[in-house]
Amino acid sequence: MAELVAGSLADPGATWSLGTFGAIAEFLRDPAEPAEIDLAGRFSVATARGAIRIASLAGVRAVAWEQPTSGIDGWSHAVAFCLPAGTAKAVAAELGPDRGAVAEADRDKILFDLGLGAHGAQVCARAADHGEAVALRRALARGGDALAAAVAELRPVSVFRCRFARIEVRQAAPDGPHIHVLPSILKLGRSHAATAPVPAGWAPLLHLHPPHPQRDALGRGTPFARRHFDAFAAVLDRFGDPALLAVKGRVTDAVRRGLGPEAHAPPDGRHARAAVRVALRQMLATDGRGPVLDAWRAAFDRSSLRAG
């Protein structure tokens, strides 16, 4: 796991997200963007626009997964770094100096929990100076929506953190490091989307999104890159669900042997059905179209055919 983390932090093509379902911070950087990278001990990467630090992997479980994307012949992939699930929710509060800040110069600046986190994640704002700290402190005392309004006006640094990692977003622009806060999803009180095959009893807090074979870090389509496909296949072999890997393997083997879909019983369960769709979409990318694959897609991935 440490090797995966270190290699991915060093790769500007990898992106990261931290938070809970409905509130996440994302860290990404441009290949030519200046960055301070520390891969010794506490892993960290810092740019002028944001930072990430992974302080410890003790007790963390890595879960690699793939999912079909909606309406197109594509799929997403990620590695979720999980802790045992918790139910406690944060409350808005002043937390004091941010001693865990990535930059030493920020460790005396005051951190405020915005009360939006859940399942082990905290959504915080860090005051840039004494004046911002006073304004946030006063807003916190007023209660209600005053703190959110102050954050919207002041635009302090966003700090999303959990027991073992943090992401800091130092800008408000959507390109580069940024945050997403969706109150309607937060109200659901869930740690992750139902489509993510995270084992029961675990909550994903940090996600790694390695370079994808079909699109760049901003989601734009790219020519198929076999090296990225093979690289994530190795990660999936190490950290993926063996049962879902077996489903993909059986489907891939059957198609390549020229067997039709009629003898293949529809798999039981949402995640197994998704694994079949991913296998078929990946074979379209790696092997190309053919009558056998088209028959399988018609049987098990009709939405992909309609999109095409």
Secondary structure, DSSP 8 states (H G I E B T S, - for coil): -HHHHHHHHT-TT-EEEEEETTEEEEE---TTS--EEE-SSSEEEE-SSEEEEE---TT-EEEEEEEE-TTSS-EEEEEEEEEE----B---EEEEE-TT-SSGGGTTSEEEE-S--BTT-EEEEE-SSHHHHHHHHHHHHH-TTHHHHHHHHH--EEEEE-SSEEEEE----SSSSEEEE-HHHHTT--SS-TTS---TTEEEEEEEE---SSB-TTS-B----HHHHHHHHHHHHHHS-HHHHHHHHHHHHHHHTT--GGGS---SSHHHHHHHHHHHHHHHHHT---HHHHHHHHHH-HHHHHH-
